[in-house]
Amino acid sequence: MWRKITGKLISGLLVAAILVCGPSFAVRAEVNLTAPSAILIEASTGEVIYEKNSAERRSPASITKIMTLLLTFEQLDAGKIKLEDEVLVSAHAAGMGGSQVFLAEGEIQTLETMIKCIVVSSGNDACVAVAEHIAGSEDAFVEKMNKRAGELGMADTHFVDSCGLTDSDDHYSTARDVAVMSRELITKHPQIYQYTSIWMEDITHVTKQGASTFTLSSTNKLLKQYPYTTGLKTGSTSKARFCVSATANKDGLDMIAVIMGADTGQGRFQDAQVLLQYGFSVCDLYVDENQDALPQISVHGGITRNIPVTYEGEFRYLDTNGNQLGQVEKRIELPEVLEAPLQAGEQIGKAQYFLDGNEIGSVAILAAEDVAKAGYRDCLKRVVGFFLV
């Protein structure tokens, strides 16, 4: 008992000290968590900032629903389902125990309402209904969940159901894997924040017994306890204890803190706050959106004499050592002449980034168009054109 009280006190003091003293204290401070397993990552880069037994397999409880939500939003983006879809509640879905929104067999709700039920109130019944709507059955949907986990490299994760209600030994994940699927969800489908920010909202049940109002209340108490919170999902069972994948945004930084196996519901939120505040205090992000113009490159032996080039994407660098990121130096490496043929998307150079003389990363520079090799007729036309001019 004394150990638990002491742990909470230390965690609370750490948050307060970081808030008051700022980054210099955070760099020196030791992160003290009460939960047995945790990880903190920066979302845009995927960089791990802190971890504690993050590869330990544990029961994930309702943070399982992060994968269900990921598959749902992927289906939405692919145009295979719509938010306006009518989702029918089966007897199987209505019979789910644990956290629920008390959907009745035969009840119909829009997919968007079901998403709110899953995100806000962690409704197991809504989760299963959505799984059945997408895949035809929960078992078929779980197969999709496990396949997607494999594609994301979540080697220490296996799902048995779509909502996390089971305490089966075959249903497991790790803090690291939960962070992976959380990152995939929030970076690829940021519209999830429209739902994770809801504190309370009413929905209407329409059944044979008539219409009734039900109030969804968020299970994520960080929405009220920590000002930078943006989401994401809580979970708890007798086996899993208390878990949370918490997301927050401050000064352009997006953090994901995963806590698994905490002794109390409030303990998981306290640990998440400690991690999130620590991350914001020690991290600085350099972003180059690479919008500067690049010169066209001469092409030898092609049907055109020059080719436009483009960056592969933006460059991001996460610093946790207090470096002056305003001193990052960018160097462009491009050839003077290219040899045809060339294909659009082919790498022809790179942008390199240096800090204190050390390379911290690079971005490829690509050909923006195809350039075919010039034939005899192309050369003849070029010569004739020259004399006509």
C-alpha positions, 0 to 999 in steps of 0.5 A: 500500500505504501509503495503505491502511495509513494509511486503516485506521489513521485509521479505527481511531483514529476509532472508538477516539476516539469511544468514549473521547471521546464525542459532542463528539469525533464532532461535530468529527471527519471521517469517513475511509473507505477504500471509494469509496461509502457512506451512513449513515441512521437507520432510523426517520426515513430521515434521511441522516447521512453519504454518500460517492458514495452515488448512484454505480452499482456492482455490489451482489454478494450485498447483492442478496439484501436485495430477495429477502428483502424480497419473501419477507417481504412474501409471508409477511405477506400469507399467500401463503407460510408458513415451513413451506412445503417448498421444492424445489431445482431443477437450476438452483438447485443449480447456482449457484456462488459462496457456497452451502450445497450443496443438491442437486437434488431436495432439500427444505427448509422455507422458514424453513431456506432463509431462514437459508441466505440470511441467514447463509451467503449461499447462492446456491442457497437464494436461487434456490430461494426465488425459484422457489418464490415466482414459479415461475422466477427470471426471473419473480421478478427482474421482481418485484424490479425492480418493487418497486425502482421502487415504493420509488423506487430509480431507480438499481437494476436486477437481473438475478438474485435473488442477486447472483452475476452481474457483468453491467453490467445488474445494479447499485445504489447505496449510497443505494438499498441503504439504502432497501431495507434500511430497508424490510426492517428497519422493516416486517419486524423479524422478520428480526433473528431470522435476522440475529443467528445466528452459527452453526447446523446444518441437515440435508441429506436426499438420495438419498445419505442425511442429512448435517449442514451448518453455516451460518456467518455472513458478517457478522463484525460480529456478533463485532466490533461489539457493537451489530450486528443485521444485515444482509447482506454481498456480494463479487465480483471486480467489486463488491469487498466490500460490506455493509449493516450494521444496529445498535441502540443507545439506541433508535437504529437505524442502517444503514451501507452500504459498497460497493466496499471493497478488502478484506472486513475493510475494509468492516467497519471502515468500517461500524463507523466510520459506525455509531459516528459515527452513534450519537455525533452523533444523538439521537432525539425520539419522541412516541408521541402517546398523550395524549387529545384533546378531542372537537370540536363538529359543526354540522349533523351527526347527532351533536353531537361527533366524536372525533379521533385523531393520524395517528401518532407524531412522530420528530425526529432531531437531529445538532446537540446540541440539548436535546430535552427542550425540544421544545414541542408545540402542538395546533391544532384548530378549535372547531366542524366543519361536517358532513359529515365522513369518518373519516381527514379532517384537521381539525387538527395537532400542531406541534413547536417547538425554540428557537422553530423548527418541526421538524415536525408530525403531522396530527390526523384525524377518527376517525368519519364524521359525516353531515349531519343531515336534517329528520327528524334535526333533528325527533328532536333537538327532540322529544328535547330537550322530552322530557328 
